[in-house]
Amino acid sequence: MRLCCRARRRGRLFPMPYPEGVQNAMIRNALLCLAVVAVTLFHPSPGIGQDNAAEPECLKGTVAKVAENALYLKNTNLPDDAKGKRDLMVLLDKDTKYFDGTKKIAREGLQPDHIVLIYCKMAGKERKASVVRIIGGKKL
């Protein structure tokens, strides 16, 4: 077996499969690919760990009490239904919209014993309502 000129000068018994410049480029590309894969695997996705903060949640329940900045619900159905019906509190603010069916109403139109659908997002550990819609219950 005849060795290439470069391999003979360096005293190698076996020739290199690729020239040095090509081999260095291949190693550099392989390391770059590994770095991209590592960043992709270990970098958290935008939705992980935020409790679905970007997705609105729809709750159905009966109004127990209407306070200044909060709405207290009883017999609330949660989206996962793993824990069954329970009582909870949803924060209200000036941006919250109120509807009775399809008709827009003021917050004062919301009374205890109304059955409501609430579209809300998580604000920290609390739920913050964006839309409250009366769908049934006691009508005044």
Backbone as CSV, one residue per row, in Angstrom:
resi,resn,N_x,N_y,N_z,CA_x,CA_y,CA_z,C_x,C_y,C_z
1,MET,0.846,-1.172,0.000,0.000,0.000,0.000,0.891,1.234,0.000
2,ARG,0.588,2.126,-0.859,1.397,3.327,-0.993,0.763,4.452,-0.188
3,LEU,1.518,5.130,0.662,1.017,6.209,1.495,1.132,7.525,0.749
4,CYS,0.225,8.426,1.050,0.303,9.737,0.423,1.517,10.475,0.975
5,CYS,1.892,11.501,0.292,3.095,12.238,0.628,3.053,12.793,2.053
6,ARG,1.928,13.365,2.450,1.786,13.969,3.771,1.863,12.901,4.863
7,ALA,1.263,11.744,4.626,1.281,10.678,5.621,2.690,10.107,5.777
8,ARG,3.438,9.997,4.693,4.792,9.488,4.771,5.690,10.428,5.562
9,ARG,5.489,11.725,5.361,6.324,12.702,6.074,6.063,12.655,7.573
10,ARG,4.867,12.392,7.960,4.522,12.400,9.393,4.739,11.039,10.035
11,GLY,5.109,10.067,9.282,5.412,8.756,9.837,4.175,7.935,10.137
12,ARG,3.105,8.212,9.497,1.882,7.449,9.746,1.901,6.170,8.919
13,LEU,1.328,5.152,9.506,1.236,3.893,8.784,0.000,3.870,7.888
14,PHE,-1.061,4.551,8.349,-2.298,4.549,7.580,-2.591,5.964,7.093
15,PRO,-3.051,6.089,5.875,-3.364,7.431,5.380,-4.622,7.991,6.037
16,MET,-4.733,9.305,6.125,-5.923,9.958,6.678,-7.052,9.804,5.672
17,PRO,-8.248,9.554,6.136,-9.354,9.364,5.194,-9.726,10.655,4.472
18,TYR,-9.530,11.804,5.098,-9.850,13.097,4.490,-8.663,14.026,4.676
19,PRO,-8.500,14.979,3.807,-7.457,15.985,4.045,-7.750,16.767,5.329
20,GLU,-6.732,17.324,5.939,-6.875,17.997,7.240,-7.902,19.111,7.239
21,GLY,-7.945,19.952,6.236,-8.899,21.060,6.191,-10.337,20.574,6.171
22,VAL,-10.586,19.502,5.421,-11.937,18.941,5.341,-12.312,18.296,6.664
23,GLN,-11.361,17.602,7.281,-11.632,16.931,8.543,-11.930,17.952,9.648
24,ASN,-11.198,19.047,9.710,-11.465,20.091,10.704,-12.842,20.709,10.490
25,ALA,-13.226,20.914,9.247,-14.549,21.476,8.960,-15.645,20.516,9.390
26,MET,-15.435,19.217,9.189,-16.428,18.226,9.603,-16.575,18.196,11.124
27,ILE,-15.465,18.267,11.823,-15.510,18.286,13.291,-16.218,19.550,13.775
28,ARG,-15.892,20.687,13.166,-16.533,21.942,13.540,-18.044,21.883,13.300
29,ASN,-18.471,21.321,12.171,-19.903,21.195,11.878,-20.601,20.241,12.845
30,ALA,-19.921,19.151,13.197,-20.504,18.194,14.149,-20.687,18.844,15.521
31,LEU,-19.691,19.601,15.969,-19.807,20.287,17.266,-20.902,21.350,17.232
32,LEU,-21.028,22.036,16.115,-22.089,23.030,15.977,-23.468,22.366,16.044
33,CYS,-23.625,21.236,15.378,-24.900,20.504,15.421,-25.207,20.030,16.843
34,LEU,-24.197,19.513,17.541,-24.403,19.085,18.923,-24.797,20.253,19.820
35,ALA,-24.202,21.410,19.614,-24.544,22.587,20.413,-25.988,23.011,20.158
36,VAL,-26.413,22.986,18.903,-27.795,23.360,18.575,-28.776,22.380,19.209
37,VAL,-28.473,21.092,19.152,-29.343,20.078,19.760,-29.397,20.266,21.270
38,ALA,-28.261,20.534,21.901,-28.226,20.729,23.354,-29.048,21.951,23.765
39,VAL,-28.920,23.042,23.036,-29.696,24.249,23.351,-31.182,23.980,23.174
40,THR,-31.544,23.260,22.120,-32.947,22.946,21.870,-33.520,22.069,22.979
41,LEU,-32.756,21.101,23.438,-33.253,20.193,24.473,-33.335,20.840,25.852
42,PHE,-32.374,21.661,26.190,-32.309,22.188,27.545,-32.927,23.572,27.717
43,HIS,-33.278,24.241,26.632,-33.904,25.553,26.743,-35.406,25.371,26.916
44,PRO,-35.995,25.938,27.973,-37.429,25.727,28.202,-38.275,26.378,27.119
45,SER,-39.334,25.712,26.769,-40.283,26.263,25.805,-41.047,27.412,26.440
46,PRO,-41.618,28.323,25.650,-42.335,29.463,26.217,-43.516,29.069,27.090
47,GLY,-44.172,27.954,26.808,-45.355,27.585,27.567,-45.085,26.751,28.792
48,ILE,-43.872,26.210,28.937,-43.580,25.325,30.051,-43.369,26.133,31.322
49,GLY,-44.029,25.713,32.385,-43.847,26.351,33.679,-44.657,27.616,33.886
50,GLN,-45.516,27.958,32.959,-46.302,29.172,33.125,-47.763,28.871,33.383
51,ASP,-48.101,27.597,33.603,-49.476,27.205,33.870,-50.435,27.694,32.789
52,ASN,-50.018,27.606,31.568,-50.849,28.017,30.429,-51.329,29.452,30.566
53,ALA,-50.441,30.339,30.891,-50.812,31.732,31.116,-51.367,32.389,29.868
54,ALA,-50.959,31.940,28.697,-51.419,32.576,27.468,-52.793,32.073,27.037
55,GLU,-53.198,30.898,27.490,-54.467,30.327,27.066,-55.584,30.707,28.029
56,PRO,-56.698,31.236,27.521,-57.813,31.523,28.413,-58.479,30.230,28.868
57,GLU,-58.981,30.273,30.082,-59.628,29.117,30.688,-61.109,29.437,30.827
58,CYS,-61.974,28.485,30.572,-63.417,28.706,30.678,-63.941,27.952,31.896
59,LEU,-64.548,28.687,32.812,-65.116,28.098,34.021,-66.634,28.259,34.001
60,LYS,-67.338,27.275,34.506,-68.787,27.362,34.648,-69.114,27.163,36.118
61,GLY,-69.911,28.097,36.662,-70.274,27.991,38.064,-71.439,28.886,38.406
62,THR,-71.853,28.806,39.657,-72.948,29.616,40.169,-72.369,30.720,41.038
63,VAL,-72.853,31.950,40.842,-72.351,33.090,41.612,-72.799,32.943,43.060
64,ALA,-71.847,32.980,43.979,-72.155,32.946,45.411,-72.177,34.369,45.964
65,LYS,-71.215,35.194,45.512,-71.108,36.552,46.034,-70.334,37.402,45.040
66,VAL,-70.763,38.665,44.886,-70.053,39.610,44.038,-69.427,40.660,44.951
67,ALA,-68.091,40.769,44.917,-67.383,41.753,45.737,-66.824,42.837,44.822
68,GLU,-66.142,43.823,45.419,-65.576,44.942,44.668,-64.629,44.478,43.558
69,ASN,-63.676,43.632,43.921,-62.661,43.195,42.957,-62.650,41.697,42.728
70,ALA,-63.685,40.994,43.180,-63.668,39.543,43.053,-65.080,39.000,42.875
71,LEU,-65.139,37.822,42.281,-66.387,37.109,42.082,-66.198,35.734,42.712
72,TYR,-67.072,35.385,43.669,-66.984,34.111,44.358,-67.981,33.153,43.731
73,LEU,-67.493,31.972,43.340,-68.319,30.984,42.659,-68.442,29.731,43.504
74,LYS,-69.595,29.054,43.370,-69.776,27.754,44.017,-70.121,26.736,42.928
75,ASN,-69.873,25.486,43.209,-70.129,24.389,42.260,-69.491,24.655,40.901
76,THR,-68.227,25.021,40.913,-67.528,25.394,39.688,-66.952,24.164,39.000
77,ASN,-67.190,24.086,37.702,-66.582,23.031,36.887,-65.256,23.544,36.357
78,LEU,-64.175,22.839,36.672,-62.860,23.189,36.146,-62.626,22.415,34.844
79,PRO,-61.774,22.947,33.958,-61.557,22.287,32.663,-61.048,20.853,32.774
80,ASP,-60.194,20.544,33.767,-59.643,19.190,33.852,-60.609,18.200,34.500
81,ASP,-61.574,18.681,35.295,-62.586,17.861,35.969,-61.992,16.760,36.843
82,ALA,-60.723,16.830,37.173,-60.100,15.804,37.995,-60.518,15.940,39.458
83,LYS,-60.752,17.169,39.895,-61.077,17.393,41.299,-62.576,17.558,41.524
84,GLY,-63.362,17.516,40.485,-64.801,17.670,40.629,-65.189,19.121,40.841
85,LYS,-66.418,19.330,41.305,-66.915,20.691,41.522,-66.375,21.231,42.840
86,ARG,-66.048,22.535,42.823,-65.554,23.175,44.050,-65.815,24.665,44.001
87,ASP,-65.613,25.329,45.144,-65.803,26.775,45.247,-64.467,27.464,44.978
88,LEU,-64.534,28.606,44.275,-63.315,29.376,44.047,-63.620,30.843,43.813
89,MET,-62.540,31.628,43.738,-62.640,33.073,43.578,-61.918,33.492,42.304
90,VAL,-62.541,34.443,41.570,-61.959,34.969,40.340,-61.856,36.481,40.499
91,LEU,-60.690,37.044,40.151,-60.490,38.489,40.256,-61.211,39.221,39.125
92,LEU,-61.756,40.383,39.438,-62.400,41.256,38.456,-61.627,42.564,38.388
93,ASP,-61.620,43.214,37.223,-61.002,44.534,37.102,-61.788,45.374,36.113
94,LYS,-61.270,46.548,35.795,-62.011,47.472,34.922,-62.112,46.969,33.490
95,ASP,-61.236,46.041,33.077,-61.257,45.512,31.712,-62.213,44.329,31.540
96,THR,-62.774,43.838,32.629,-63.691,42.703,32.549,-64.999,43.124,31.881
97,LYS,-65.470,42.294,30.936,-66.726,42.568,30.229,-67.797,41.642,30.768
98,TYR,-69.037,42.153,30.864,-70.155,41.395,31.413,-71.258,41.287,30.372
99,PHE,-71.822,40.081,30.224,-72.893,39.841,29.267,-73.991,39.022,29.919
100,ASP,-75.239,39.286,29.504,-76.374,38.446,29.855,-76.828,37.825,28.543
101,GLY,-76.396,36.614,28.289,-76.599,36.020,26.973,-75.683,36.731,25.987
102,THR,-76.296,37.448,25.012,-75.489,38.205,24.049,-75.522,39.701,24.331
103,LYS,-76.384,40.125,25.273,-76.543,41.542,25.589,-75.505,41.987,26.622
104,LYS,-74.813,43.081,26.346,-73.816,43.616,27.261,-74.527,44.276,28.440
105,ILE,-74.031,44.036,29.658,-74.633,44.599,30.873,-73.542,45.206,31.746
106,ALA,-73.969,45.931,32.784,-73.031,46.473,33.771,-72.766,45.405,34.837
107,ARG,-71.724,45.603,35.622,-71.383,44.633,36.660,-72.487,44.493,37.704
108,GLU,-73.261,45.554,37.900,-74.333,45.507,38.887,-75.427,44.520,38.481
109,GLY,-75.482,44.153,37.204,-76.471,43.179,36.744,-76.129,41.754,37.152
110,LEU,-74.943,41.549,37.662,-74.502,40.226,38.096,-74.926,40.030,39.551
111,GLN,-75.770,39.030,39.817,-76.324,38.785,41.151,-76.032,37.348,41.585
112,PRO,-76.103,37.090,42.899,-75.952,35.707,43.378,-77.009,34.795,42.743
113,ASP,-76.683,33.533,42.600,-77.505,32.461,42.019,-77.586,32.518,40.499
114,HIS,-76.881,33.426,39.837,-76.773,33.376,38.382,-75.790,32.275,38.014
115,ILE,-76.079,31.557,36.944,-75.132,30.580,36.412,-74.324,31.309,35.347
116,VAL,-73.006,31.261,35.474,-72.146,32.057,34.596,-71.055,31.200,33.949
117,LEU,-70.633,31.655,32.784,-69.407,31.171,32.135,-68.383,32.287,32.274
118,ILE,-67.196,31.961,32.727,-66.157,32.971,32.933,-64.930,32.571,32.125
119,TYR,-64.511,33.462,31.247,-63.258,33.282,30.514,-62.193,34.026,31.291
120,CYS,-61.182,33.299,31.740,-60.165,33.940,32.585,-58.776,33.433,32.236
121,LYS,-57.788,34.205,32.677,-56.380,33.852,32.526,-55.759,33.848,33.908
122,MET,-54.653,33.146,34.028,-53.950,33.113,35.297,-53.137,34.399,35.455
123,ALA,-53.295,35.047,36.606,-52.508,36.224,36.969,-51.748,35.841,38.235
124,GLY,-50.556,35.302,38.053,-49.835,34.748,39.196,-50.499,33.439,39.579
125,LYS,-50.954,33.346,40.829,-51.654,32.144,41.278,-53.167,32.334,41.267
126,GLU,-53.617,33.505,40.916,-55.059,33.818,40.896,-55.579,33.836,39.467
127,ARG,-56.866,33.592,39.322,-57.518,33.698,38.014,-58.084,35.103,37.864
128,LYS,-57.895,35.690,36.690,-58.389,37.036,36.411,-59.384,36.938,35.254
129,ALA,-60.631,37.398,35.487,-61.692,37.268,34.487,-61.547,38.310,33.395
130,SER,-61.736,37.872,32.149,-61.778,38.812,31.032,-63.213,38.980,30.540
131,VAL,-64.006,37.901,30.572,-65.417,37.954,30.178,-66.231,37.135,31.163
132,VAL,-67.356,37.718,31.628,-68.314,37.009,32.473,-69.645,37.017,31.723
133,ARG,-70.189,35.817,31.471,-71.425,35.708,30.698,-72.462,34.938,31.516
134,ILE,-73.634,35.581,31.766,-74.728,34.928,32.466,-75.426,33.997,31.474
135,ILE,-75.562,32.723,31.837,-76.225,31.789,30.922,-77.491,31.188,31.531
136,GLY,-77.787,31.497,32.781,-78.998,30.947,33.391,-79.069,31.308,34.849
137,GLY,-79.994,30.634,35.545,-80.158,30.866,36.971,-81.254,31.863,37.251
138,LYS,-81.232,32.413,38.458,-82.248,33.355,38.914,-82.169,34.640,38.120
139,LYS,-83.274,35.046,37.468,-83.333,36.305,36.731,-84.178,37.292,37.531
140,LEU,-83.687,38.505,37.657,-84.419,39.521,38.414,-85.314,40.336,37.510
